[in-house]
């Protein structure tokens, strides 16, 4: 991976981190407990509980992705960055631009 490609990737990771931090704040607002004192109907309450569960799952996924992106940003300047954890071959730069947190090449990720 060239220095220019690494710089572009670093910028993309930083932008993605900012986006996920904003997304997490919004999702946290949607995962607040549903007060039983609210005068909503039973069906509406069930719908609200279901929406809360969906938001909680999305929040967990966003936090997981954020931590992987932060790890990738810390590792980008290390010598082993961009090499597959499994076969030690270079990960395609386009794959890293699409999934910057990738630690495996396409062949090893499929296994």
DSSP file (Angstrom, degrees, kcal/mol; ACC not computed):
  #  RESIDUE AA STRUCTURE BP1 BP2  ACC     N-H-->O    O-->H-N    N-H-->O    O-->H-N    TCO  KAPPA ALPHA  PHI   PSI    X-CA   Y-CA   Z-CA
    1    1 A X              0   0    0      0, 0.0    91,-0.0     0, 0.0     2,-0.0   0.000 360.0 360.0 360.0 128.9    0.0    0.0    0.0
    2    2 A X     >  -     0   0    0      1,-0.1     4,-2.3     4,-0.0     5,-0.2  -0.270 360.0-111.2 -75.8 164.5    1.5    3.3   -1.0
    3    3 A X  H  > S+     0   0    0      1,-0.2     4,-2.1     2,-0.2     5,-0.1   0.867 119.6  52.5 -62.8 -36.6    1.8    6.3    1.3
    4    4 A X  H  > S+     0   0    0      2,-0.2     4,-2.3     1,-0.2    -1,-0.2   0.912 109.2  48.6 -66.3 -42.5   -0.9    8.2   -0.7
    5    5 A X  H  > S+     0   0    0      1,-0.2     4,-2.5     2,-0.2    -2,-0.2   0.901 111.1  51.0 -63.5 -40.4   -3.3    5.2   -0.4
    6    6 A X  H  X S+     0   0    0     -4,-2.3     4,-2.7     2,-0.2    -2,-0.2   0.895 109.3  50.6 -63.4 -39.6   -2.6    5.1    3.3
    7    7 A X  H  X S+     0   0    0     -4,-2.1     4,-2.2     2,-0.2    -2,-0.2   0.919 111.4  47.3 -65.4 -43.4   -3.3    8.8    3.7
    8    8 A X  H  X S+     0   0    0     -4,-2.3     4,-2.3     2,-0.2    -2,-0.2   0.915 113.6  48.8 -61.9 -42.8   -6.6    8.5    1.8
    9    9 A X  H  X S+     0   0    0     -4,-2.5     4,-2.7     1,-0.2    -2,-0.2   0.901 108.9  52.9 -64.3 -41.4   -7.6    5.5    3.9
   10   10 A X  H  X S+     0   0    0     -4,-2.7     4,-2.3     1,-0.2    -1,-0.2   0.910 109.8  48.4 -60.9 -43.0   -6.7    7.4    7.1
   11   11 A X  H  X S+     0   0    0     -4,-2.2     4,-2.3     2,-0.2    -1,-0.2   0.906 111.7  50.0 -63.4 -42.1   -8.9   10.3    6.1
   12   12 A X  H  X S+     0   0    0     -4,-2.3     4,-2.6     2,-0.2    -2,-0.2   0.915 110.5  49.4 -63.9 -42.7  -11.8    7.9    5.3
   13   13 A X  H  X S+     0   0    0     -4,-2.7     4,-2.6     2,-0.2    -2,-0.2   0.923 110.3  50.5 -62.6 -43.8  -11.4    6.1    8.7
   14   14 A X  H  X S+     0   0    0     -4,-2.3     4,-2.0     1,-0.2    -1,-0.2   0.905 112.1  47.2 -62.0 -41.6  -11.4    9.5   10.5
   15   15 A X  H  X S+     0   0    0     -4,-2.3     4,-2.4     1,-0.2    -1,-0.2   0.917 112.1  50.4 -64.3 -42.6  -14.6   10.5    8.7
   16   16 A X  H  X S+     0   0    0     -4,-2.6     4,-2.7     1,-0.2    -2,-0.2   0.885 107.9  53.1 -63.6 -39.2  -16.2    7.1    9.4
   17   17 A X  H  X S+     0   0    0     -4,-2.6     4,-2.3     2,-0.2    -1,-0.2   0.928 109.6  48.4 -61.5 -45.0  -15.3    7.4   13.1
   18   18 A X  H  X S+     0   0    0     -4,-2.0     4,-2.0     1,-0.2    -2,-0.2   0.921 112.1  49.4 -60.5 -44.2  -17.0   10.8   13.3
   19   19 A X  H  X S+     0   0    0     -4,-2.4     4,-2.4     1,-0.2    -2,-0.2   0.910 112.0  47.4 -62.6 -42.9  -20.1    9.5   11.5
   20   20 A X  H  X S+     0   0    0     -4,-2.7     4,-2.5     2,-0.2    -1,-0.2   0.853 108.4  54.8 -70.3 -33.2  -20.4    6.5   13.8
   21   21 A X  H  X S+     0   0    0     -4,-2.3     4,-1.7    -5,-0.2    -1,-0.2   0.917 111.8  44.8 -63.9 -41.0  -19.9    8.7   16.9
   22   22 A X  H  X S+     0   0    0     -4,-2.0     4,-2.0     2,-0.2    -2,-0.2   0.904 112.8  51.4 -66.5 -41.2  -22.8   10.8   15.8
   23   23 A X  H  X S+     0   0    0     -4,-2.4     4,-2.6     1,-0.2    -2,-0.2   0.889 107.3  53.2 -63.0 -39.8  -24.9    7.7   14.9
   24   24 A X  H  X S+     0   0    0     -4,-2.5     4,-2.6     2,-0.2    -1,-0.2   0.903 106.6  52.1 -63.7 -41.8  -24.2    6.2   18.4
   25   25 A X  H  X S+     0   0    0     -4,-1.7     4,-1.3     1,-0.2    -1,-0.2   0.928 112.2  46.2 -59.8 -44.8  -25.5    9.4   20.1
   26   26 A X  H  X S+     0   0    0     -4,-2.0     4,-0.9     1,-0.2    -2,-0.2   0.902 113.2  48.9 -65.6 -41.0  -28.7    9.2   18.0
   27   27 A X  H  < S+     0   0    0     -4,-2.6     4,-0.5     1,-0.2     3,-0.4   0.865 105.2  57.8 -68.3 -35.5  -29.2    5.5   18.7
   28   28 A X  H >< S+     0   0    0     -4,-2.6     3,-0.9     1,-0.2    -1,-0.2   0.860 102.5  55.3 -62.5 -33.9  -28.7    6.0   22.4
   29   29 A X  H >< S+     0   0    0     -4,-1.3     3,-0.7     1,-0.2    -1,-0.2   0.822 106.7  51.4 -66.5 -29.9  -31.6    8.4   22.4
   30   30 A X  T 3< S+     0   0    0     -4,-0.9    -1,-0.2    -3,-0.4    -2,-0.2   0.495 101.9  61.5 -85.3  -3.6  -33.8    5.7   20.8
   31   31 A X  T <  S+     0   0    0     -3,-0.9    -1,-0.2    -4,-0.5    -2,-0.2   0.207  71.7 128.2-108.5  15.6  -32.8    3.1   23.4
   32   32 A X  S <  S-     0   0    0     -3,-0.7    -3,-0.0     1,-0.1    20,-0.0  -0.383  71.4 -90.0 -67.9 149.2  -34.2    4.9   26.5
   33   33 A X        -     0   0    0      1,-0.1     2,-0.7    -2,-0.1    -1,-0.1  -0.236  37.9-119.4 -59.3 148.6  -36.6    2.9   28.7
   34   34 A X        -     0   0    0     -3,-0.1     2,-0.2    11,-0.0    -1,-0.1  -0.820  27.8-130.2 -94.1 116.7  -40.3    3.1   27.8
   35   35 A X    >   -     0   0    0     -2,-0.7     3,-1.1     1,-0.1    -1,-0.0  -0.442   3.3-146.6 -69.8 131.7  -42.1    4.5   30.8
   36   36 A X  T 3  S+     0   0    0      1,-0.2    -1,-0.1    -2,-0.2     4,-0.1   0.668  95.3  69.3 -71.9 -13.6  -45.2    2.5   31.8
   37   37 A X  T 3  S+     0   0    0      2,-0.1    -1,-0.2     0, 0.0     2,-0.1   0.671  71.7 109.7 -77.6 -15.4  -46.9    5.8   32.8
   38   38 A X  S <  S-     0   0    0     -3,-1.1     2,-1.8     1,-0.1     7,-0.0  -0.381  74.1-130.3 -61.6 134.4  -47.2    6.9   29.2
   39   39 A X        +     0   0    0     -2,-0.1     2,-0.3     0, 0.0    -1,-0.1  -0.465  60.6 130.0 -88.5  68.0  -50.8    6.8   28.1
   40   40 A X        -     0   0    0     -2,-1.8     5,-0.0    -4,-0.1     0, 0.0  -0.830  61.2 -96.6-114.8 159.0  -50.3    4.9   24.9
   41   41 A X     >  -     0   0    0     -2,-0.3     4,-2.5     1,-0.1     5,-0.2  -0.171  33.2-106.4 -70.7 166.8  -52.2    1.8   23.8
   42   42 A X  H  > S+     0   0    0      1,-0.2     4,-2.3     2,-0.2     5,-0.2   0.902 121.0  47.5 -60.3 -44.4  -51.0   -1.8   24.3
   43   43 A X  H  > S+     0   0    0      2,-0.2     4,-2.4     1,-0.2    -1,-0.2   0.905 112.2  49.9 -65.7 -41.6  -50.2   -2.2   20.6
   44   44 A X  H  > S+     0   0    0      2,-0.2     4,-2.4     1,-0.2    -2,-0.2   0.887 110.3  50.6 -64.1 -38.7  -48.4    1.1   20.5
   45   45 A X  H  X S+     0   0    0     -4,-2.5     4,-2.5     2,-0.2    -2,-0.2   0.918 110.4  49.2 -65.3 -43.0  -46.4    0.1   23.6
   46   46 A X  H  X S+     0   0    0     -4,-2.3     4,-2.3     1,-0.2    -2,-0.2   0.896 111.5  49.9 -62.1 -40.0  -45.5   -3.2   22.0
   47   47 A X  H  X S+     0   0    0     -4,-2.4     4,-2.6     2,-0.2    -2,-0.2   0.904 110.5  49.7 -64.2 -41.8  -44.4   -1.4   18.9
   48   48 A X  H  X S+     0   0    0     -4,-2.4     4,-2.2     2,-0.2    -2,-0.2   0.892 110.7  49.8 -64.7 -40.2  -42.3    1.0   21.0
   49   49 A X  H  X S+     0   0    0     -4,-2.5     4,-2.0     2,-0.2    -2,-0.2   0.900 111.4  49.1 -65.1 -40.8  -40.6   -1.9   22.8
   50   50 A X  H  X S+     0   0    0     -4,-2.3     4,-2.1     2,-0.2    -2,-0.2   0.926 111.0  49.5 -63.5 -45.2  -39.9   -3.6   19.4
   51   51 A X  H  X S+     0   0    0     -4,-2.6     4,-2.4     1,-0.2    -2,-0.2   0.880 109.1  53.2 -61.7 -38.0  -38.4   -0.4   18.0
   52   52 A X  H  X S+     0   0    0     -4,-2.2     4,-2.4     2,-0.2    -1,-0.2   0.901 107.9  50.7 -63.0 -41.5  -36.3   -0.1   21.2
   53   53 A X  H  X S+     0   0    0     -4,-2.0     4,-2.0     2,-0.2    -2,-0.2   0.900 110.6  48.5 -63.7 -41.1  -34.9   -3.6   20.6
   54   54 A X  H  X S+     0   0    0     -4,-2.1     4,-2.3     1,-0.2    -2,-0.2   0.917 111.8  49.5 -64.3 -43.0  -34.0   -2.8   17.0
   55   55 A X  H  X S+     0   0    0     -4,-2.4     4,-2.3     1,-0.2    -2,-0.2   0.870 108.7  53.3 -64.9 -36.9  -32.3    0.4   18.1
   56   56 A X  H  X S+     0   0    0     -4,-2.4     4,-2.3     2,-0.2    -1,-0.2   0.904 109.6  47.9 -64.6 -41.1  -30.3   -1.5   20.8
   57   57 A X  H  X S+     0   0    0     -4,-2.0     4,-2.3     2,-0.2    -2,-0.2   0.918 112.6  48.5 -65.1 -42.8  -29.1   -4.0   18.2
   58   58 A X  H  X S+     0   0    0     -4,-2.3     4,-2.4     1,-0.2    -2,-0.2   0.877 110.4  52.7 -64.3 -36.8  -28.1   -1.2   15.9
   59   59 A X  H  X S+     0   0    0     -4,-2.3     4,-2.5     2,-0.2    -2,-0.2   0.918 108.4  49.3 -64.5 -44.5  -26.3    0.5   18.8
   60   60 A X  H  X S+     0   0    0     -4,-2.3     4,-2.2     1,-0.2    -2,-0.2   0.927 113.0  47.5 -60.2 -44.6  -24.3   -2.6   19.6
   61   61 A X  H  X S+     0   0    0     -4,-2.3     4,-2.5     1,-0.2    -2,-0.2   0.898 111.7  50.1 -63.9 -40.8  -23.3   -3.0   15.9
   62   62 A X  H  X S+     0   0    0     -4,-2.4     4,-2.5     2,-0.2    -1,-0.2   0.901 111.2  48.5 -65.7 -41.3  -22.4    0.7   15.7
   63   63 A X  H  X S+     0   0    0     -4,-2.5     4,-2.2     2,-0.2    -1,-0.2   0.890 111.8  49.9 -65.6 -38.9  -20.2    0.5   18.8
   64   64 A X  H  X S+     0   0    0     -4,-2.2     4,-1.9    -5,-0.2    -2,-0.2   0.929 112.7  46.3 -64.0 -45.6  -18.5   -2.7   17.5
   65   65 A X  H  X S+     0   0    0     -4,-2.5     4,-2.5     1,-0.2    -2,-0.2   0.904 110.9  53.4 -64.0 -41.4  -17.8   -1.0   14.2
   66   66 A X  H  X S+     0   0    0     -4,-2.5     4,-2.5     1,-0.2    -1,-0.2   0.914 108.4  48.8 -60.8 -43.9  -16.5    2.1   15.9
   67   67 A X  H  X S+     0   0    0     -4,-2.2     4,-2.0     1,-0.2    -1,-0.2   0.884 111.5  49.9 -66.2 -36.1  -14.1    0.2   18.0
   68   68 A X  H  X S+     0   0    0     -4,-1.9     4,-2.3     2,-0.2    -1,-0.2   0.896 111.3  49.0 -66.6 -39.6  -12.8   -1.7   14.9
   69   69 A X  H  X S+     0   0    0     -4,-2.5     4,-2.4     2,-0.2    -2,-0.2   0.900 110.4  50.6 -66.2 -40.5  -12.3    1.6   13.1
   70   70 A X  H  X S+     0   0    0     -4,-2.5     4,-1.9     2,-0.2    -2,-0.2   0.891 110.8  49.4 -64.1 -38.8  -10.5    3.1   16.0
   71   71 A X  H  X S+     0   0    0     -4,-2.0     4,-1.9     2,-0.2    -2,-0.2   0.905 110.2  50.7 -65.0 -41.9   -8.2    0.1   16.1
   72   72 A X  H  X S+     0   0    0     -4,-2.3     4,-1.2     1,-0.2    -2,-0.2   0.897 108.9  51.8 -62.7 -39.9   -7.6    0.4   12.4
   73   73 A X  H  < S+     0   0    0     -4,-2.4     4,-0.3     1,-0.2     3,-0.3   0.889 110.9  47.6 -64.7 -39.0   -6.7    4.0   12.8
   74   74 A X  H  < S+     0   0    0     -4,-1.9     3,-0.4     1,-0.2    -1,-0.2   0.839 117.2  43.4 -68.1 -32.6   -4.2    3.2   15.5
   75   75 A X  H >< S+     0   0    0     -4,-1.9     3,-2.0     1,-0.2     6,-0.3   0.574  85.3  94.0 -89.8 -10.5   -2.7    0.4   13.4
   76   76 A X  T 3< S+     0   0    0     -4,-1.2    -1,-0.2     1,-0.3    -2,-0.1   0.787  88.1  45.7 -60.8 -29.4   -2.5    2.2   10.1
   77   77 A X  T 3  S+     0   0    0     -3,-0.4    -1,-0.3    -4,-0.3     2,-0.1   0.464  91.6 102.9 -92.9  -0.5    1.1    3.3   10.5
   78   78 A X  S X  S-     0   0    0     -3,-2.0     3,-1.3     1,-0.1    -3,-0.0  -0.468  82.1-116.5 -80.1 156.1    2.4    0.0   11.8
   79   79 A X  T 3  S+     0   0    0      1,-0.3    -1,-0.1    -2,-0.1    -3,-0.0   0.807 110.3  52.1 -64.9 -31.6    4.4   -2.2    9.4
   80   80 A X  T >  S+     0   0    0     -5,-0.1     3,-1.7     2,-0.1    -1,-0.3   0.467  78.4 121.1 -86.5  -0.2    1.8   -5.1    9.4
   81   81 A X  T <  S+     0   0    0     -3,-1.3     3,-0.1    -6,-0.3    22,-0.1  -0.415  74.8  24.9 -66.4 136.1   -1.2   -3.0    8.5
   82   82 A X  T 3  S+     0   0    0      1,-0.3     9,-3.7    20,-0.2     2,-0.4   0.449  96.2 114.2  90.6   1.4   -2.8   -4.1    5.3
   83   83 A X  B <  S-A   90   0A   0     -3,-1.7    -1,-0.3     7,-0.3     7,-0.2  -0.870  75.0-106.1-105.4 140.7   -1.5   -7.7    5.5
   84   84 A X     >  -     0   0    0      5,-3.1     4,-1.3    -2,-0.4    20,-0.3  -0.386  18.5-140.3 -63.4 133.7   -3.9  -10.5    6.0
   85   85 A X  T  4 S+     0   0    0     18,-3.0    -1,-0.1     1,-0.1    19,-0.1   0.790  99.3  39.6 -63.1 -28.0   -3.8  -12.0    9.5
   86   86 A X  T  4 S+     0   0    0     17,-0.3    -1,-0.1     3,-0.1    18,-0.1   0.935 131.8  15.4 -91.5 -53.2   -4.1  -15.5    8.1
   87   87 A X  T  4 S-     0   0    0      2,-0.1    -2,-0.1    18,-0.0     3,-0.1   0.505  88.2-130.4-105.5  -5.7   -2.0  -15.7    5.0
   88   88 A X     <  +     0   0    0     -4,-1.3     2,-0.2     1,-0.2    -3,-0.1   0.632  62.0 135.1  63.7  16.4    0.2  -12.6    5.4
   89   89 A X        -     0   0    0      1,-0.1    -5,-3.1    -6,-0.1    -1,-0.2  -0.608  67.1 -87.2 -87.2 155.1   -0.6  -11.5    1.8
   90   90 A X  B     -A   83   0A   0     -7,-0.2     2,-0.4    -2,-0.2    -7,-0.3  -0.366  37.7-126.9 -64.0 138.7   -1.5   -7.9    1.2
   91   91 A X        -     0   0    0     -9,-3.7    14,-0.1    14,-0.1    -1,-0.1  -0.709  38.5 -98.0 -81.9 135.7   -5.2   -7.0    1.5
   92   92 A X    >>  -     0   0    0     -2,-0.4     4,-2.0     1,-0.1     3,-0.6  -0.288  25.7-131.5 -57.1 132.6   -6.4   -5.3   -1.7
   93   93 A X  H 3> S+     0   0    0      1,-0.2     4,-2.1     2,-0.2     5,-0.2   0.844 107.6  55.9 -55.7 -35.3   -6.5   -1.5   -1.2
   94   94 A X  H 3> S+     0   0    0      2,-0.2     4,-1.8     1,-0.2    -1,-0.2   0.874 105.7  51.5 -66.6 -35.3  -10.0   -1.3   -2.6
   95   95 A X  H <> S+     0   0    0     -3,-0.6     4,-3.5     1,-0.2    -2,-0.2   0.922 110.4  48.8 -64.6 -43.0  -11.1   -3.8    0.1
   96   96 A X  H  < S+     0   0    0     -4,-2.0    -2,-0.2     1,-0.2    -1,-0.2   0.853 109.4  52.1 -66.5 -33.8   -9.5   -1.6    2.8
   97   97 A X  H  < S+     0   0    0     -4,-2.1     3,-0.4    -5,-0.2    -1,-0.2   0.871 116.7  40.1 -68.8 -34.1  -11.2    1.5    1.4
   98   98 A X  H  < S+     0   0    0     -4,-1.8     2,-0.4     1,-0.3    -2,-0.2   0.906 136.3  17.2 -78.7 -44.2  -14.6   -0.3    1.5
   99   99 A X    ><  +     0   0    0     -4,-3.5     3,-2.4    -5,-0.2    -1,-0.3  -0.739  69.4 179.2-128.7  81.5  -14.0   -2.0    4.9
  100  100 A X  T 3  S+     0   0    0     -3,-0.4    -1,-0.1    -2,-0.4    -4,-0.1   0.722  79.9  61.1 -60.0 -20.7  -11.1   -0.2    6.6
  101  101 A X  T 3  S+     0   0    0     -3,-0.1    -1,-0.3   -29,-0.0    -5,-0.1   0.433  76.2 129.4 -85.5   2.3  -11.4   -2.5    9.6
  102  102 A X    <   +     0   0    0     -3,-2.4   -20,-0.2    -7,-0.2   -11,-0.1  -0.305  30.0 175.3 -60.9 135.5  -10.6   -5.6    7.4
  103  103 A X        +     0   0    0      2,-0.1   -18,-3.0     1,-0.1     2,-0.3   0.337  63.6  57.9-118.9   0.5   -7.9   -7.8    8.8
  104  104 A X  S    S-     0   0    0    -20,-0.3    -1,-0.1   -19,-0.1   -20,-0.1  -0.967  80.5-117.5-132.3 149.3   -8.2  -10.6    6.2
  105  105 A X     >  -     0   0    0     -2,-0.3     4,-2.4   -16,-0.1     5,-0.2  -0.237  42.3 -97.9 -71.8 171.4   -8.0  -10.7    2.5
  106  106 A X  H  > S+     0   0    0      1,-0.2     4,-1.6     2,-0.2     5,-0.1   0.902 122.1  51.7 -61.7 -42.2  -11.0  -11.8    0.5
  107  107 A X  H  > S+     0   0    0      1,-0.2     4,-0.6     2,-0.2    -1,-0.2   0.937 114.7  41.3 -62.1 -45.8   -9.9  -15.4    0.1
  108  108 A X  H >4 S+     0   0    0      1,-0.2     3,-0.5     2,-0.2    -1,-0.2   0.829 111.0  57.0 -73.8 -30.2   -9.2  -15.9    3.8
  109  109 A X  H 3< S+     0   0    0     -4,-2.4    -1,-0.2     1,-0.2    -2,-0.2   0.812 103.2  55.6 -67.9 -29.3  -12.4  -14.0    4.8
  110  110 A X  H 3<        0   0    0     -4,-1.6    -1,-0.2     1,-0.2    -2,-0.2   0.700 360.0 360.0 -74.8 -19.4  -14.5  -16.4    2.7
  111  111 A X    <<        0   0    0     -4,-0.6    -1,-0.2    -3,-0.5    -2,-0.2   0.482 360.0 360.0 -80.6 360.0  -13.1  -19.4    4.6
